[in-house]
């Protein structure tokens, strides 16, 4: 058993799931993997179950009955990881938009106590490191991060990033029942609340590449949640109700 766990939430990722699992297991550092599948109708979980025959000790599957959003999936994964006593827990997408080889950099930054949270960031060093997104989507994501920083003052360039590593002490400090967001704004909420609790966040540069297989899960409701939710989150923090 590795002391580092990679949580990969899935919904209809049959085109990507085997490749991403094998890639992570081929890295030069050891990681366990937990797939949190929201009852994918395309058979994603069946593929994982078959792969467990090859990786019985390191590949785990958490089947959920309903599709409840990214945040709920990650919280289920976090709770599972804490029960398993992992020291380091990572979030990563299944579609290779997050470069899995960068897991090593995220892990080492935590191991060397440079930070409590490591973020694979698209927007540090004055660059926008995104490949194969149209201009509208790039601007939407980039200015969303600026908007979040303006409202919250959090010292993180890529506030919406979903490629993140946590020390277990960070996750142990959360009451997950108080996490409000279920879409991509979940990523903002986790970073903001961790920062408010005094945990240190470091950003590691990555190149984000849009998926080439499967369908994007982005939709308008996610954007709305982020815009209005950040204001609500900041307002609550003023009264120490995080």
C-alpha positions as CSV (number, residue, x, y, z in Angstrom):
1,X,0.0,0.0,0.0
2,X,1.3,3.4,-1.0
3,X,0.9,6.3,1.4
4,X,-0.2,8.5,-1.5
5,X,-3.7,8.1,-3.0
6,X,-4.9,9.6,-6.3
7,X,-8.7,10.1,-6.4
8,X,-10.2,10.1,-9.9
9,X,-13.9,10.8,-10.1
10,X,-15.6,9.3,-13.2
11,X,-18.8,9.6,-15.1
12,X,-18.8,8.0,-18.6
13,X,-15.0,7.8,-19.0
14,X,-14.6,4.4,-20.6
15,X,-12.4,5.9,-23.4
16,X,-9.8,7.1,-20.8
17,X,-10.0,5.1,-17.6
18,X,-7.7,2.2,-18.4
19,X,-5.1,4.3,-20.0
20,X,-4.9,6.8,-17.1
21,X,-4.8,4.0,-14.5
22,X,-1.9,2.2,-16.2
23,X,-0.1,5.5,-16.7
24,X,-0.2,6.4,-13.0
25,X,0.9,2.9,-12.0
26,X,3.9,3.2,-14.4
27,X,5.2,6.4,-12.7
28,X,8.5,6.2,-10.8
29,X,6.8,7.0,-7.5
30,X,4.2,4.7,-6.0
31,X,0.5,5.8,-5.9
32,X,-2.6,4.0,-5.0
33,X,-5.7,4.9,-7.1
34,X,-9.3,5.3,-6.0
35,X,-11.9,5.6,-8.8
36,X,-15.1,7.2,-7.6
37,X,-17.7,6.3,-10.2
38,X,-21.1,7.9,-10.2
39,X,-22.9,4.9,-11.8
40,X,-21.6,5.6,-15.3
41,X,-24.0,4.0,-17.8
42,X,-21.1,3.5,-20.3
43,X,-19.5,0.7,-18.1
44,X,-16.6,2.7,-16.7
45,X,-16.8,0.8,-13.4
46,X,-16.8,-2.6,-15.1
47,X,-13.5,-1.7,-16.8
48,X,-12.1,-0.7,-13.4
49,X,-13.3,-4.0,-11.8
50,X,-11.5,-5.9,-14.5
51,X,-8.3,-4.0,-14.0
52,X,-8.5,-4.8,-10.2
53,X,-7.5,-8.3,-11.2
54,X,-4.1,-6.9,-12.3
55,X,-3.8,-4.4,-9.4
56,X,-5.6,-6.0,-6.5
57,X,-3.8,-4.1,-3.7
58,X,-3.4,-0.6,-5.3
59,X,-6.6,0.0,-7.4
60,X,-9.8,0.7,-5.5
61,X,-13.3,1.4,-6.7
62,X,-16.0,3.4,-4.9
63,X,-19.4,2.9,-6.7
64,X,-22.0,5.6,-6.0
65,X,-25.6,5.2,-6.9
66,X,-26.3,8.7,-8.3
67,X,-24.5,11.5,-10.2
68,X,-24.4,14.2,-7.5
69,X,-21.6,16.4,-8.7
70,X,-17.8,16.7,-8.5
71,X,-17.7,18.0,-5.0
72,X,-19.8,15.1,-3.6
73,X,-17.6,12.6,-5.4
74,X,-14.4,14.1,-4.0
75,X,-15.8,14.3,-0.5
76,X,-16.7,10.6,-0.7
77,X,-13.1,9.9,-1.8
78,X,-11.6,12.1,0.9
79,X,-13.6,10.2,3.6
80,X,-12.5,6.9,2.1
81,X,-8.8,8.1,2.1
82,X,-8.9,9.2,5.7
83,X,-10.2,5.8,6.8
84,X,-7.4,4.2,4.9
85,X,-4.8,6.4,6.7
86,X,-3.1,7.8,3.6
87,X,-0.6,10.6,4.2
88,X,-1.2,12.4,0.9
89,X,-4.3,12.6,-1.2
90,X,-4.6,13.9,-4.7
91,X,-7.4,15.0,-7.0
92,X,-7.0,14.3,-10.8
93,X,-9.3,14.1,-13.8
94,X,-9.5,10.9,-15.8
95,X,-9.2,12.6,-19.2
96,X,-5.4,13.5,-19.2
97,X,-6.2,17.2,-19.0
98,X,-4.0,17.0,-15.9
99,X,-0.6,15.7,-16.8
100,X,-0.3,12.6,-14.5
101,X,3.5,12.7,-14.5
102,X,3.2,16.0,-12.5
103,X,1.8,14.0,-9.6
104,X,5.4,13.4,-8.6
105,X,6.1,17.2,-8.3
106,X,2.9,17.7,-6.3
107,X,3.9,14.8,-4.0
108,X,7.4,16.0,-3.5
109,X,6.4,19.5,-2.6
110,X,4.2,18.1,0.2
111,X,6.9,15.6,1.3
112,X,9.5,18.3,1.6
113,X,7.1,20.5,3.7
114,X,7.1,23.3,1.2
115,X,3.3,23.4,1.6
116,X,0.2,21.7,3.0
117,X,-1.6,21.8,-0.4
118,X,0.0,21.6,-3.8
119,X,-1.9,22.9,-6.8
120,X,-1.1,22.1,-10.5
121,X,-1.5,25.6,-11.8
122,X,-2.2,26.8,-15.3
123,X,-1.7,30.5,-14.5
124,X,1.6,31.1,-12.8
125,X,4.7,32.8,-14.2
126,X,2.7,35.2,-16.2
127,X,1.6,32.5,-18.7
128,X,-1.7,30.8,-19.6
129,X,-0.6,27.2,-20.0
130,X,-3.7,25.7,-21.7
131,X,-3.7,23.7,-24.9
132,X,-6.7,23.1,-27.2
133,X,-9.2,25.4,-25.5
134,X,-11.0,28.0,-27.6
135,X,-10.4,31.7,-26.6
136,X,-13.8,32.0,-24.9
137,X,-13.1,29.2,-22.5
138,X,-9.6,30.3,-21.7
139,X,-10.8,33.8,-20.9
140,X,-13.7,32.5,-18.8
141,X,-11.4,30.3,-16.7
142,X,-8.6,32.9,-16.4
143,X,-10.8,35.8,-15.4
144,X,-12.8,33.5,-13.1
145,X,-9.6,33.0,-11.1
146,X,-8.9,36.8,-11.1
147,X,-12.5,37.4,-9.9
148,X,-12.1,34.9,-7.1
149,X,-8.8,36.5,-6.0
150,X,-10.4,39.9,-6.0
151,X,-13.3,38.8,-3.8
152,X,-11.5,36.5,-1.4
153,X,-7.9,37.8,-1.5
154,X,-6.6,34.2,-1.6
155,X,-2.9,34.1,-2.7
156,X,-3.5,31.5,-5.4
157,X,-3.4,32.2,-9.2
158,X,-5.4,29.2,-10.4
159,X,-8.2,29.1,-7.9
160,X,-10.4,26.8,-10.0
161,X,-7.7,24.2,-10.5
162,X,-8.8,20.6,-10.1
163,X,-5.3,19.0,-10.0
164,X,-4.5,19.3,-6.3
165,X,-2.6,17.4,-3.5
166,X,-3.4,17.6,0.2
167,X,-1.6,16.4,3.3
168,X,-4.0,14.3,5.4
169,X,-3.9,16.9,8.1
170,X,-5.7,19.4,5.8
171,X,-8.5,17.0,5.1
172,X,-8.8,16.1,8.8
173,X,-9.4,19.8,9.6
174,X,-12.6,19.9,7.4
175,X,-16.1,19.3,8.4
176,X,-17.3,18.0,5.0
177,X,-20.9,18.4,5.9
178,X,-20.3,22.2,5.7
179,X,-19.0,22.1,2.1
180,X,-21.7,23.8,0.0
181,X,-20.6,23.6,-3.6
182,X,-21.0,20.5,-5.7
183,X,-19.7,21.7,-9.1
184,X,-16.3,23.1,-10.0
185,X,-16.8,25.8,-7.4
186,X,-16.0,23.1,-4.9
187,X,-12.4,23.6,-5.9
188,X,-12.5,27.2,-5.0
189,X,-14.2,26.5,-1.7
190,X,-11.7,23.9,-0.6
191,X,-8.7,26.2,-1.3
192,X,-10.3,29.2,0.3
193,X,-11.4,27.4,3.5
194,X,-8.0,25.7,3.8
195,X,-6.2,29.0,3.4
196,X,-8.5,30.6,6.1
197,X,-7.6,27.7,8.4
198,X,-3.9,28.7,8.0
199,X,-2.7,26.0,5.7
200,X,0.0,26.9,3.2
201,X,-0.7,26.5,-0.6
202,X,2.0,26.2,-3.2
203,X,1.4,26.2,-7.0
204,X,3.3,23.9,-9.4
205,X,3.3,24.9,-13.1
206,X,1.5,22.5,-15.4
207,X,0.3,22.5,-19.0
208,X,-3.4,21.8,-19.1
209,X,-4.5,19.9,-22.3
210,X,-8.2,19.6,-23.2
211,X,-9.6,16.1,-23.4
212,X,-9.4,14.3,-26.7
213,X,-11.7,11.4,-25.8
214,X,-15.2,11.6,-24.1
215,X,-17.3,14.6,-23.4
216,X,-16.7,17.6,-21.2
217,X,-18.8,17.9,-18.0
218,X,-18.7,21.8,-18.1
219,X,-22.1,23.5,-18.2
220,X,-23.7,26.9,-17.4
221,X,-24.9,26.0,-14.0
222,X,-21.3,25.4,-12.9
223,X,-20.4,28.9,-13.9
224,X,-23.3,30.4,-12.1
225,X,-22.5,28.5,-8.9
226,X,-19.0,29.8,-9.0
227,X,-19.9,33.5,-9.6
228,X,-22.6,33.8,-6.9
229,X,-21.2,31.2,-4.6
230,X,-17.9,33.0,-4.2
231,X,-19.7,36.1,-3.0
232,X,-21.7,34.0,-0.5
233,X,-18.6,32.2,0.7
234,X,-16.7,35.4,1.3
235,X,-19.7,37.0,3.1
236,X,-19.9,34.0,5.5
237,X,-16.2,34.1,6.1
238,X,-16.5,37.7,7.4
239,X,-18.6,36.3,10.3
240,X,-16.3,33.3,10.8
241,X,-18.9,30.8,9.8
242,X,-16.6,28.6,7.7
